[in-house]
Amino acid sequence: MQQTANIQTENRAINLENRSLQDPAQLVAAFEQFGRLSDQLQQSYQELDSRAAELSEQLASAQNERLVQLAEKEQLAHRLQTLLNALPAGVLLVDEKGVITTANPAAELFLEQSLIGKQWRRVYAHSVSRHTEQDLYLNSGRILSLKKQSLDASTDDRNQGEIILLDDISEQRMLEGLSDRQNRLAAMGQMAAGLAHQLRTPLASAVLYASQLNQFTSDNPQQNKAVEKIRTCMRYLEKLINDMLMYAKGGEFAEQKFQLNDLLVTFNTRIETRLKENNTQLTIISQLNDIQLTGSLDALVSVLINLVENAMQAGDEHSCGESCEVELEVYQQADYLILAVRDNGPGLTADQQIKIFEPFFTRREGGTGLGLAVAQSIVQAHHGDLLVRSQPANGSTFYICLPINRTEQFMASGQKINIDPRKTKKNDQVGGIKSGEKA
């Protein structure tokens, strides 16, 4: 019965619907309402599609921007890694447990081991022999400076580790030691120069009094020999003191203008007696006239005398029955005046040529070792240089190189210069100066 009632109810509803659909006005209204709903639905769909496209575009733009930022970060990380690897200083990153998480090649080079993953405390104990407040002295001999910086986060009280900077200061400490040594030597030099200056006056008086003792000992050969030894020792002390004062002076002289011929005449006059005493022949060769020089005539004459005396002394010690012959040739090369002093002595080895201008280096027993050092300082004070060329058993040639134009600066000592020693005749004469003859 219930089923029959339901069927009847459905039939009545269908009949009512059929009657309503048969009304044209209602049908038109229904279609219009359907059209409006369809338009609203289409508009909503279009808005939804537009919004979806806009969101897709924004998503694509955000993704592209993210990729660009990621590429920039990768490039920056690569650049930072390159810089870290190229740094001459060592950089270590140590975490809160004391483990080295980052180490550049310089740090591994300094500590001579791979570092990543190791305990910094153990590396320190293995590599460092001793330390001061600023420096670490490694077992390898290096000296490092160490600086630390904590990496604590501002919003977190926990220890985030630290960064350690290692810098090799071995050369710096060596230069500081050399500078300190040079300062001490300079102080000692000033003290020695002052002492030599104070000793020079009483020593000169002692030499004068000793020279007068010969008149009291002329009848006693033994006493006369003792007096002569005293005079020789005093003259040696006097020369040593004068050389020390000259070297300490550093080539500071009052400048004057003079002619080349005056230099040669003065030199020949002062050396003449010594040449006769040592049976030495000196030949002076020059074709130059009216060359004007600026500097100290007396100082340059002392350089020439020093070179000739050295040649005579070397010839006496290694003579084989031959007399000593010295030649002074004067010529111009480019803008420089060259005074070449040649001898027929034993010559110099390569090692001796390197050391011969060093203070206190001497090949002669009883020599001061300051003569050539003083001579070179005098020539360099005249903006020139003193050079040597020699071969064992073939004699030596010393070149005094002076700039004719004082605005030209001569190259520093020790650098190579192409000296062109021209072939000359030994019988040439210089403006009326005759070459020294055998005594």
Buried (B, 14 or more C-beta within 10 A) or exposed (E): EEEEEEEEEEEEEEEEEEEEEEEEEEEEEEEEEEEEEEEEEEEEEEEEEEEEEEEEEEEEEEEEEEEEEEEEEEEEEEEEEEEBEEBEBBBBBBBEEEBBEBBBEBBBBBBEEEBEEBEBEEBBEEBBEEEEEEBBBBEEEBBBBBEEEEEEEEEEEEEEBBBBBBBBBBEEBEEEEEEEEEEEEEEEBEEBBEEBEEBBEEBEEBBEEBBEBEEEBEEEEEBBEEBBEBBEEBBEBBBBBBBBBBBBBEBEBEEEEBBBBBBBBBBBEBBBEBBEEBBBBBBBBBEBEEBEBBBBBBBBBBBBBBBBBBBBBBBBEEBEEEEBBBBBBBBBBEEBBBBBBBBBBBBBBEEBBEEBBEBEBBBEEEBBBBBBBBBBBBBBBBBBBBBBBBEEEEBBBBBBBBBBEEEEEBEEBEEEBEBEBEEBEEEBEBBEBEBBEEE
